[in-house]
């Protein structure tokens, strides 16, 4: 991809993030990338912030590629962030969901 197009895609991806995710990015940058400091600023645990960052990274990559939001992945990520589901359980559910979507597309 041409440098200018890539930068445009990254800018559009940033614009595609919701307000909460942009706030998270701001706090992350201002904390010099320290997840421990970001966790303290939100008053949550490090694993909660790590899960949120992982979701944000995945969402950003999807936006850069112009892919639509995967509502199941977003829901699972939010459940992990809230501590309502373990990361490993969410990964298993998402993997099964993706397999089912692929099976349906093959038909």
FENGI-V180008 format. One record per residue. N is the residue number from 1. RES is the residue in three letters. PHI is phi in whole degrees, 0 to 359 (NA if undefined). OMEGA is omega in whole degrees, -180 to 180 (none if undefined). Layout:
BEGIN
n = [N	N]
res = [RES	RES]
phi = [PHI	PHI]
omega = [OMEGA	OMEGA]
END
This chain:
BEGIN
n = [1	2	3	4	5	6	7	8	9	10	11	12	13	14	15	16	17	18	19	20	21	22	23	24	25	26	27	28	29	30	31	32	33	34	35	36	37	38	39	40	41	42	43	44	45	46	47	48	49	50	51	52	53	54	55	56	57	58	59	60	61	62	63	64	65	66	67	68	69	70	71	72	73	74	75	76	77	78	79	80	81	82	83	84	85	86	87	88	89	90	91	92	93	94	95	96	97	98	99	100	101	102	103	104	105	106	107]
res = [UNK	UNK	UNK	UNK	UNK	UNK	UNK	UNK	UNK	UNK	UNK	UNK	UNK	UNK	UNK	UNK	UNK	UNK	UNK	UNK	UNK	UNK	UNK	UNK	UNK	UNK	UNK	UNK	UNK	UNK	UNK	UNK	UNK	UNK	UNK	UNK	UNK	UNK	UNK	UNK	UNK	UNK	UNK	UNK	UNK	UNK	UNK	UNK	UNK	UNK	UNK	UNK	UNK	UNK	UNK	UNK	UNK	UNK	UNK	UNK	UNK	UNK	UNK	UNK	UNK	UNK	UNK	UNK	UNK	UNK	UNK	UNK	UNK	UNK	UNK	UNK	UNK	UNK	UNK	UNK	UNK	UNK	UNK	UNK	UNK	UNK	UNK	UNK	UNK	UNK	UNK	UNK	UNK	UNK	UNK	UNK	UNK	UNK	UNK	UNK	UNK	UNK	UNK	UNK	UNK	UNK	UNK]
phi = [NA	297	307	296	296	295	298	297	296	291	296	295	295	298	294	283	287	283	302	296	289	295	297	299	301	300	297	297	295	294	269	55	79	277	295	300	293	295	300	297	294	270	72	231	280	303	301	295	291	299	296	295	297	300	295	296	299	299	296	298	298	298	296	298	274	75	276	288	294	269	297	292	297	296	298	298	297	294	295	294	302	276	79	271	208	282	302	293	294	298	296	294	298	296	298	294	299	297	299	295	298	297	299	294	288	286	285]
omega = [178	-177	-178	179	179	179	178	178	179	178	178	178	177	179	-179	178	177	-176	-179	179	176	176	178	179	179	180	-180	180	-179	177	-180	177	-180	179	177	179	179	178	178	-178	177	-178	180	-178	176	-180	178	180	178	179	179	178	178	179	-179	178	180	180	179	179	177	180	178	179	-180	-180	177	178	173	-175	179	179	179	179	-180	180	179	178	177	180	-178	-179	-179	180	179	178	-179	177	179	179	179	179	-179	178	178	177	180	177	-180	178	179	178	-180	180	179	-177	none]
END
